[in-house]
Amino acid sequence: MHSNSKQLWRDVQVFDGQALLDEAMTVRVDDGRVAGMWPSRAFAEADAQGAVEAGQGGVMTPGLVDCHTHLVYAGDRAGEFEQRLEGVSYAEIAKAGGGILSTVRATREASEEALLAASLPRLDALLADGVTTVEIKSGYGLTLSDELKMLRVARRLGELRPVRVTTTLLGAHALPPEYAGRADDYVSLVCDEMIPAAAGEGLADAVDVFCEGIGFSPAQCERIYQAAQAHGLAIKAHAEQLSNLGGSALAARYGALSADHIEYLDEAGVRAMAEAGTVAVLLPGAFHVLRETQLPPIDLLRQYQVPMAVASDANPGTSPICMPSLMANLACTLFRLTPREALAGMTAHAARALGLPELGRIAVGAAADLCLWDIQHPAELAYAVQSGRLRQRIFNGVITHAR
């Protein structure tokens, strides 16, 4: 990791978080912020004064923002992956104690140190692919102490690596076995104990729910939103992944930052999100792994100008993928996004989905979270699935990765 308070990148093609700028640019960073951007042909050498030459050529993008992950967990589900491919149904696996509850068991049994050790390589994989901001959810503890344990690990990950970590309490991820048949009682635990504790200890930035037939009902989710609001926490939702329960519209009514998955979202839900400014987070990794066929309503989202973010959903069961650039490719091939939409979805729109609109863009005054890629055009990031294209990763003005 090396730093100079003033640095200059010359002749870079700049994707600023929304679009590719028309010509090669020279970018100056001072003290962790973008201090100036000029078309290279018009750059005055006087503006280089005191700056170290940090790079030349290539494509510069904002640092990638992975706005939906479940990075902290113990164990793995490779055996179940194999079973499913051999014809065992997801329901049969769950009945035998597999599925999400197998991850819950392993995560409950793991110490904080063991969870940290298991999660670091996953985070490192994201960083090596250009991520500078990542959201990490809890949701595999499902007890007060285990959910807080997961959130503490997520916070520690951000202290151990040069990355911005935002944390989300996902207590309402699944019904733990000890609450079988008592979902409302479990929701009371989330509202009355988990949310106040996570907020009080500064461990969560947001609260998320799984609003689904196999998760929690809209009425139960609404109770959780009210508790989140009462404790000053932002709201997010896993919604419309497997069916349409109106979860996205409900979340939008509570001013949610985002509704995620949304394959079964209808026009009324899209309209509600547009009116509330709620971001649609697309998760093509889970769609791919689960071999889903119901596409999210991309044309409606475009029509209503709902910002579309793209995230990895990195998790042990349905998207064990820690390669954001692959998500750009899948967003284009599976969901028919354009490369520009996919890249905006992993920078500016993803930052907005975390309530951090100042990130995910390259503009004078913005934080210098940047990536310099060995490519000729930003579309190549979505077109090819290829590791090793990241020439430099810059976090807060510090070059943390250079090749």
N, C-alpha and C positions, 0 to 999 in steps of 0.2 A: 504494500500500500504506500503510494507516495503522493506528496501534496506540494503544491506551490500555490500561494494565495492568488496569483494572477497567471492565467494560462490562455493560450490562443490556439484555436483549431482553424486551419485554412482549407479553402476549396472543398468544403463538405456539402453534400446534398442533404438538405434539412427537411425532415418530416416533423412538423411542429406540434403534432398531437391531433391535428385535424386534416392537414393537407401537406403535399410536397411543395416547398417553395420553388419559385420558377427558375432560379439560377443558383449556381454554386455560391456558397456563403462562407464568410469568415466569422467565427463565433469567439467572443472573449468572455472568460469567466473570472470574476474577482471575488475572493472571499466567500466562495460557496454559492454565488448567484450568477446568473447570466447578466453580464454587464453591457454587452453590445452585440449586435448582429448586423453585418453589412454584406451586400453583394460583393464578392471578391474583386470583381473588376473595378469597383469604386472604392475599395478599401484604402484609407490613408495610413501610411506607415506610422504616422504620429500616434495613431490609436493603438499601436502595438507596444508602445513604450512601457517598459517594466514588466512585460508579460513573457513567460517562457513558452516556446513553441512546443505544443503538446501533441499535435497530430496534423495530418494532411490527407485529404481525399477520403473516399468512402461515404457511407450514409450515416448521418447522425439522427437519432430518434430520442424522444424522452426515454428515461429509464422505464422499463415495463412495470405495469401495476397489475398484480394478480389479486383481484378483488374478491375471490371466493375460494378458500382452501380449507381442508381439514387436516393440516400437516401433522398435528400432534396426536399420536396414537401409538399403541403397542401392538405387537403381533402382526400377522399378515393373513391374507385370505387367498393365497395362491392355490391352496388345496380345493377351496370352493370353486374357484375359477375352472379348475380341472374337472371337478364334479359336474358343473353345469354343462361343460362341453361334452361330457359323457352321458348327458341326458337326465341328470337329476334336477328336479325343478327347484326354483328359489324357495318356494314354500316348504318343500321337503327338507331342504338344507336348514331353513329357519327352525322348523319343528324339531330338528335334531340338535338344536342349540347353536347353529351357525348363524350366518348373516351378521347384522350389526351387533347382535348381543354377544357374539364371540369376540368382537373388538372391544365391547364394553368390559367383558370379563378380563381380557388381557390388560386393558388400560387401568382398570381398578387395581389389578395386582401389581402393576409397575410402580416403582418409586419415582419421585420427581426426577432424580438423576438418570434413571433408566429411560424415562420418557424423553428427556432432553437428548440423551445419546442417540436414541432411535430417530429423533426428528431432525437433528442437525444435518445428516447427509441429504435429506429431502430438501431442506432449505438451501443447502449448498448447490444442489442441482438447479434450483430456480435461479439463484444468483448467477450461476455460470451461463444461463440462457438470457441474462439481461434484466432480471427483476430487481428493482430498487425499492418497491413498496409491496407488502404482502399482507393480506387479511388472513387471520387464523381463527378458526372457530373451535369452541369446545363441543361437547355433545356425545362423547364416548365414556363419560363418567356416570352421569345421571344420578349422582348423589351430590349433596352440597359440597362435601370435602373433595370429591374427585373432579367435579366441574371446576372448582377453584384451583385445584392442582394443575389441571390442563391449562388454565388461563395464566397461571404463574409461569409455567414452562414457555408458553407463547411469548410472554413479556421478556423472559430471559433470553430467548432466541434473538430478540432484537437488540439485546445488550452485547451478545457475543459475536454478532456479525454486523457489517456495515449495511444495514437495511432498515427501512421504516416498517414496523409491525403494528397493525391495528388488530384489536382483539374483539371477538364477538361471542357472547354467551348464547349457546344453542342448547340450553337445558331441555327444550321441547323438541328433541330430535327423534326420540322413540320412547315408548313406554317401558320402563325397566321392569324386569320380571316380578320383582317384589310388589309392584303396583298393578299387577294383572287384574283387569276388571274394575280398577279404581282410577281411571284417567283423570277425573276431576280433582281427586285428592292430590295426584302428582302435580297437576297444574297449580294447585295451591302451594305446593312446595317450591315450584319455580318462582311464583309471584311473591310469596311471603318470606322466603329465605334466600334462594339463589340470587335473585335480582338485587335485593338490598345489600347482600354481602359483596357481590361482585362490584357494585357501584361504590359501596363504602370503602372498599380496599383499592379502588382505582384500577381494577383488573379487566374491566370490559369497557369498550367504546360503544358497543351496540348490542342489541338483543335480536336473535333470529328464532324462527319457528319452522317446523315442517308441517305445513297446512295441507293435509292429504288424508284420504281414507285410511291409509295404514299409519298415519301420523296423528295429527290433532285437528279437531273440528274448527271451523271459523269462529264459533262462539268461544272455544277455549283459547284460540289464538288472540282473540280480542281482549280477553282478560290479561293475557301476557303483555300485549301492547300498552294497555292502561298502566300496568305496573312499571313497564319500561319508561313510559313518559313521566310517571310520578318521580322516577329516580334520575331523570335527565339523560337517559340513554337513547341513542338513535335506534331506528327500527329497520329490520330487513326481513325477507321472507323467502323460504323455499316454497314455491307455489305453482300450481298447474303443471306439475311434472308428469303425473299419471292420470289426472282427471281434472275437470273444471269445477272447483268448489267456490270460485269467486274469491280466492285467497289474495290474488294480486290487487283486486279492487279494494278489498278490505284493508290491505297494507297501505295502499295509496291514500285511503281516507285518513289514516293515522300519520300521513306525511312520511312514509317509508323512504329511505334512501334508495332501495332497490327491491325488485321482485326477481327471483332467480329460478332458472330452468324454463318455466313458462311455455312448454310445448303445447299445452291445451288452452292457452289464453284465448279469450274471445274478444270481439270488438269492444264490448262494454268495458272489459278489463283494460284494454289498450287505451281507451278514451280516459278512463279514470287515472291511469298512470301518467298520461300526457298532461292532464289538468294539474296533477300533484307534483309534476317534475320528478317522478320516480323513474329510476334507470332500469332498463331491462337487462339482466345479466344472462347471457347465453353460455351454456356449458356443453360444448360439443363433445368433450371427452366422455361424459356419462352417456350421452346419446349413442356414441360409438361403441362403448364397452357393452352397454345393455342391448345393443342392436335395435334401438327404437326406430319407429317408422313415422311417428307423428311429428311433423316439423313445426318449430315455433312460427308464429304468424309474422314473418319478416316484412312482407309487403305492407301489412297494417301498421307495424311499428314505424316503417318509413313514412307512410301516409300521415300518421299523427305526429311525426317527428319526435318519437320517443328515443332518447339516446340508447344505443345498444353497446353494452360492455361485453367482453369475452374473457373468460377466466378458466383456470385449469381444473377446478373442483378436486384438486389432488386429495384422494382419500383411499382407504384400503379396499373398499368394496366395489365401487362403480366407476372410479376414474383414477387408477393407480399410476398416474402420469404426472411427472414433474418436469415437463418440457413445454413452456408457454408458446414457443414458436410453432410447435406441432398444433397447438390449439388454433393458431392463426390459419394454418392450412386446413384444419377440419372445419373451421367456421366458414371458410370459402367453399370447400368441396361438399360438405354435408348440408350447410344452411344457406349456401349461395350468396354469402356476403362478398362484396368486392374486397380486394386486398386493402384498399384505403379504409373501408369500414372496419375491417378486422383489426387493423393497426390502431385506428382511433379508439376501437373498443378495448384495446389493451393498454391505452395510455390515457388520453383525456377523459373518455367516458368511464373508464374503470376507476379513475381517481374520483370522479363525481359520485360514483356508486359507493364510495367510502366517506363521502362528505368532505373530500379534500380537493376541491376544484382548482386550487392553486398548483397542484402537482399534475404530472402527466402531460406537460406541454413545454415547449421551448419558446420563451419570450423574455424580453428584457425585464429583469427584476425577479424572474421565477427562480426557484431552487435549481441548482445545477445538478440534477439527477439525469444523467445522459448515457446513451450507449452509442459507440461508434462501431459500425459493422463493415466487414470486408465484402461489400456488395456494391452494385452499381445503381440499384433502384430499390426503394422500399418494398415494392411488390415481391421481390425475391424472398423476403422473410416468410411470406405466406405461400409462395409457389413451391419452394424446395424445403424438404424436411432434412436438415443437415446441421449437426452440431459443429461448433468450432468457428463460427463466422463472427463471433464477438471479438473485436480487436481491443476495445477498451470499455470498461464499465466505470462510470464516474458517479460517485455518490456524494452529494453535498460539496461538490467541487474537488473531491479527492479521487484520484484514479485508483480504484481498488482492484482492478483486474486489467492486465495489459499483456498482449501477446505480440 
